[in-house]
Amino acid sequence: MSITLDRPVRTHRTAISHRDLTPIQQTGWNTVEELTYDLEQAAHAGANVAAELVLAHATAAQFLGIDLPAGDILVQCSCIDCPDACDRITAFKACAEYLDGNVQRPQCPACVKDHRHYGD
């Protein structure tokens, strides 16, 4: 007698709401955000940390179950016009950016489609 197992179904999710994360995933995401900040500060000081940054985000994407294009990083939507206070975590290259004062903010594809914000 032989048993055949079906391959697991992979869902190709490209974004996830921070509210939908488990407490462990939320802690993991917060840690990645802190690590990203530290790596960006090191880069501004002249350190070559691009590989570490990409690796940290690739690992986080696997942990969160998000498909992340090679070489991309994760960002959390910071749409100020969203009626639902969007908090989707998605690939940076899939987002649009808008200027909020003198800071570039990411806007996820769903928010861009529903209510694109062009900045100040």
PATIKE-39477 format. One record per residue: x, y, z of N, C-alpha, C, O in turn; residue number from 1; residue in one letter. Coordinates in steps of 0.02 Angstrom, whole numbers, plus 50000, padded with zeros to 5 digits. Layout:
<sites>
X;Y;Z;X;Y;Z;X;Y;Z;X;Y;Z;NUM;A
...
</sites>
This chain:
<sites>
50042;49942;50000;50000;50000;50000;50045;50062;50000;50092;50066;50039;1;M
50030;50110;49956;50068;50172;49955;50022;50230;49970;49963;50230;49955;2;S
50052;50280;50000;50014;50340;50018;50045;50398;49978;50105;50408;49978;3;I
50002;50435;49946;50024;50493;49909;50001;50556;49946;49942;50564;49962;4;T
50049;50599;49959;50032;50661;49993;50030;50718;49943;50073;50724;49900;5;L
49979;50759;49949;49975;50818;49907;50025;50870;49931;50040;50874;49990;6;D
50050;50909;49884;50095;50964;49902;50055;51016;49940;49996;51027;49926;7;R
50087;51050;49987;50052;51103;50023;50031;51159;49976;50066;51175;49928;8;P
49974;51188;49991;49950;51244;49951;49983;51307;49976;49979;51323;50036;9;V
50015;51344;49932;50047;51407;49950;50002;51463;49926;49978;51463;49869;10;R
49990;51511;49970;49941;51563;49954;49970;51625;49922;49928;51667;49904;11;T
50029;51637;49911;50055;51696;49877;50025;51761;49903;50003;51803;49863;12;H
50025;51769;49966;50000;51831;49997;50053;51886;49988;50112;51874;49999;13;R
50031;51944;49968;50078;51999;49957;50074;52053;50012;50115;52098;50013;14;T
50026;52047;50056;50019;52095;50111;49981;52063;50168;49943;52015;50158;15;A
49991;52089;50227;49953;52066;50285;49943;52126;50332;49987;52168;50339;16;I
49885;52129;50362;49870;52182;50409;49906;52168;50475;49907;52111;50498;17;S
49934;52220;50504;49967;52212;50569;49918;52185;50621;49937;52147;50665;18;H
49854;52205;50615;49802;52182;50662;49790;52107;50657;49767;52076;50704;19;R
49806;52077;50598;49795;52005;50589;49853;51962;50611;49849;51900;50609;20;D
49908;51993;50633;49965;51955;50656;49952;51926;50725;49916;51956;50766;21;L
49982;51869;50739;49980;51842;50807;50025;51885;50851;50066;51923;50825;22;T
50017;51881;50917;50061;51920;50960;50136;51906;50947;50176;51952;50950;23;P
50153;51844;50934;50223;51828;50919;50245;51861;50854;50301;51888;50851;24;I
50202;51860;50802;50219;51893;50740;50225;51969;50749;50269;52000;50719;25;Q
50181;51999;50789;50185;52071;50801;50251;52089;50835;50282;52139;50817;26;Q
50271;52049;50883;50336;52060;50916;50393;52053;50866;50439;52093;50866;27;T
50389;52002;50823;50440;51993;50772;50443;52051;50724;50497;52074;50706;28;G
50385;52076;50702;50383;52133;50656;50413;52195;50689;50451;52232;50659;29;W
50394;52207;50752;50422;52264;50788;50498;52260;50794;50533;52310;50789;30;N
50523;52199;50804;50596;52189;50808;50628;52204;50741;50682;52235;50738;31;T
50596;52183;50685;50623;52197;50619;50624;52273;50606;50672;52299;50577;32;V
50572;52308;50628;50571;52381;50619;50628;52414;50658;50661;52460;50633;33;E
50641;52390;50719;50696;52418;50759;50763;52402;50726;50807;52445;50722;34;E
50771;52340;50702;50833;52321;50668;50843;52362;50604;50899;52383;50590;35;L
50789;52373;50567;50794;52414;50507;50818;52484;50523;50861;52511;50488;36;T
50790;52514;50575;50811;52581;50595;50886;52581;50612;50923;52625;50591;37;Y
50908;52531;50651;50979;52527;50670;51023;52518;50609;51076;52549;50604;38;D
51002;52476;50561;51042;52465;50500;51044;52528;50457;51096;52544;50428;39;L
50988;52564;50453;50988;52626;50414;51034;52678;50446;51067;52715;50411;40;E
51035;52681;50512;51081;52727;50547;51153;52708;50533;51195;52751;50523;41;Q
51168;52643;50533;51236;52620;50518;51255;52637;50446;51312;52655;50432;42;A
51206;52631;50400;51220;52648;50330;51235;52722;50323;51279;52741;50285;43;A
51198;52764;50358;51210;52836;50356;51279;52853;50384;51310;52903;50365;44;H
51303;52811;50429;51370;52822;50458;51425;52792;50414;51484;52798;50431;45;A
51406;52762;50358;51456;52737;50311;51464;52661;50308;51504;52637;50268;46;G
51427;52624;50349;51433;52551;50348;51396;52522;50288;51345;52548;50267;47;A
51422;52468;50261;51390;52433;50205;51347;52377;50234;51371;52322;50248;48;N
51283;52392;50244;51238;52345;50277;51179;52325;50232;51128;52299;50257;49;V
51184;52336;50168;51128;52322;50123;51109;52248;50125;51049;52232;50126;50;A
51158;52203;50126;51143;52132;50127;51107;52112;50191;51061;52072;50190;51;A
51129;52140;50247;51097;52124;50311;51025;52149;50312;50981;52115;50339;52;E
51013;52207;50284;50945;52234;50282;50899;52190;50240;50844;52174;50262;53;L
50921;52170;50181;50881;52128;50138;50869;52060;50170;50814;52033;50167;54;V
50920;52031;50202;50913;51966;50235;50863;51970;50293;50822;51925;50301;55;L
50866;52024;50332;50819;52031;50388;50747;52034;50363;50702;52005;50392;56;A
50736;52070;50308;50668;52077;50281;50645;52013;50246;50586;51996;50249;57;H
50690;51978;50214;50672;51914;50182;50652;51864;50236;50604;51826;50227;58;A
50688;51864;50291;50671;51820;50347;50603;51839;50377;50562;51795;50391;59;T
50592;51903;50386;50528;51926;50413;50470;51908;50367;50417;51888;50390;60;A
50481;51914;50301;50428;51897;50253;50409;51823;50259;50350;51806;50256;61;A
50459;51780;50267;50445;51709;50276;50406;51698;50340;50358;51659;50341;62;Q
50425;51731;50393;50393;51725;50459;50321;51749;50456;50277;51720;50489;63;F
50308;51801;50417;50240;51830;50412;50199;51797;50358;50138;51807;50355;64;L
50230;51757;50314;50194;51724;50260;50180;51769;50201;50130;51761;50167;65;G
50225;51817;50188;50217;51864;50133;50268;51848;50079;50327;51838;50094;66;I
50246;51846;50016;50292;51839;49961;50327;51906;49950;50294;51957;49942;67;D
50393;51905;49952;50432;51966;49945;50480;51958;49886;50520;51912;49884;68;L
50476;52004;49837;50522;52000;49780;50595;52004;49804;50610;52038;49853;69;P
50639;51970;49769;50710;51969;49788;50737;52040;49792;50724;52081;49747;70;A
50774;52054;49844;50806;52119;49852;50761;52173;49879;50784;52230;49889;71;G
50698;52159;49892;50651;52209;49917;50650;52207;49993;50676;52161;50024;72;D
50619;52257;50023;50609;52258;50095;50535;52267;50110;50496;52288;50066;73;I
50515;52252;50171;50446;52261;50192;50436;52330;50222;50481;52358;50253;74;L
50377;52358;50211;50358;52421;50243;50286;52415;50267;50247;52374;50243;75;V
50269;52458;50314;50200;52460;50338;50168;52523;50310;50196;52578;50314;76;Q
50109;52516;50281;50073;52572;50251;50061;52625;50305;50044;52610;50362;77;C
50072;52687;50285;50060;52743;50331;50014;52793;50299;50024;52854;50304;78;S
49962;52768;50266;49914;52810;50230;49875;52853;50280;49842;52828;50325;79;C
49880;52919;50271;49845;52964;50316;49772;52976;50295;49733;53004;50334;80;I
49754;52956;50235;49686;52967;50211;49641;52906;50219;49582;52908;50201;81;D
49668;52852;50246;49631;52789;50248;49577;52791;50303;49593;52803;50361;82;C
49515;52778;50284;49461;52778;50334;49467;52719;50383;49438;52721;50437;83;P
49504;52667;50362;49511;52607;50405;49577;52605;50442;49594;52554;50471;84;D
49615;52660;50442;49681;52663;50474;49723;52603;50451;49742;52560;50491;85;A
49737;52602;50387;49774;52547;50356;49840;52534;50391;49877;52581;50408;86;C
49855;52471;50401;49919;52452;50432;49949;52392;50395;49985;52351;50425;87;D
49934;52386;50330;49960;52329;50292;50035;52330;50288;50067;52383;50280;88;R
50064;52271;50294;50136;52262;50285;50145;52230;50216;50114;52178;50202;89;I
50185;52260;50174;50193;52238;50105;50262;52256;50079;50302;52288;50113;90;T
50276;52236;50017;50341;52251;49986;50346;52325;49969;50299;52355;49944;91;A
50404;52354;49983;50415;52425;49970;50405;52442;49896;50375;52493;49880;92;F
50430;52399;49851;50426;52414;49779;50354;52413;49753;50341;52438;49699;93;K
50307;52383;49791;50237;52382;49770;50200;52445;49793;50144;52458;49771;94;A
50232;52485;49835;50200;52543;49864;50213;52606;49823;50261;52610;49784;95;C
50170;52655;49833;50183;52723;49810;50208;52761;49870;50198;52739;49927;96;A
50240;52817;49858;50263;52858;49914;50233;52928;49907;50220;52952;49852;97;E
50221;52960;49963;50198;53029;49963;50238;53067;50015;50266;53038;50062;98;Y
50241;53132;50006;50279;53175;50051;50234;53200;50106;50183;53232;50094;99;L
50255;53187;50168;50219;53210;50228;50267;53257;50264;50309;53235;50303;100;D
50260;53322;50250;50310;53370;50275;50373;53360;50234;50374;53372;50174;101;G
50426;53338;50267;50488;53323;50231;50506;53248;50235;50563;53229;50223;102;N
50457;53207;50251;50467;53134;50258;50428;53097;50205;50368;53109;50196;103;V
50461;53051;50170;50428;53008;50122;50391;52952;50160;50421;52919;50202;104;Q
50328;52942;50146;50287;52891;50179;50262;52841;50127;50243;52860;50071;105;R
50261;52776;50144;50235;52726;50097;50159;52721;50099;50128;52729;50152;106;P
50129;52708;50041;50057;52696;50036;50048;52632;49998;50072;52626;49941;107;Q
50015;52582;50028;50009;52516;49999;49966;52517;49935;49928;52565;49924;108;C
49972;52466;49893;49934;52464;49830;49858;52471;49839;49825;52503;49799;109;P
49831;52441;49892;49758;52445;49903;49737;52517;49917;49686;52540;49892;110;A
49776;52553;49957;49760;52623;49972;49770;52667;49910;49731;52713;49898;111;C
49822;52652;49872;49834;52691;49810;49774;52683;49764;49751;52732;49733;112;V
49748;52623;49758;49690;52610;49715;49628;52646;49740;49590;52674;49700;113;K
49617;52644;49805;49556;52672;49835;49558;52747;49845;49508;52782;49835;114;D
49616;52773;49867;49619;52844;49885;49692;52868;49884;49721;52881;49937;115;H
49720;52874;49826;49790;52894;49818;49803;52962;49851;49766;53010;49841;116;R
49856;52964;49891;49876;53026;49924;49939;53052;49890;49987;53014;49881;117;H
49939;53114;49871;49996;53143;49835;50041;53186;49879;50091;53211;49855;118;Y
50024;53194;49942;50068;53232;49987;50047;53303;49996;49994;53325;49974;119;G
50091;53339;50030;50076;53408;50048;50070;53453;49987;50058;53513;49993;120;D
</sites>
